[in-house]
Amino acid sequence: MNTIHIHIEWLYCDCICTAGAGDEYTDYVATRWYRAPELLVGDTAYGPPVDIWAIGCVFAELISGQALWPGRSDVDQLYLIRKTLGQYLFLYP
């Protein structure tokens, strides 16, 4: 099985697992390189936006041929994301 098929199967399985927005889940979701920042800091209440993040990371990898943010740890992963996207914005209701 080649890399593209592995990513597509992973995305399909992960999207099904997070279908119920707002439910409690594990903060360990698949490969670190595709995890949304909220998962990297241990959030367990998440929904479809984490899947959209992962899909974007996979598509960027497919286009460029290399991982967008190949972090060596969760902290390194957050550093690489922040280095690319800038300061996080926290919006409070």
Buried (B, 14 or more C-beta within 10 A) or exposed (E): EEEEEEBEEBBEEBBEBBEEEEEEBEBEBBEBBBBBBBBBEEEEEBBEEBBEBBBEBBEEBEEEEEBBBEBEEBEBBBBBBEEEEEEEEEEEE
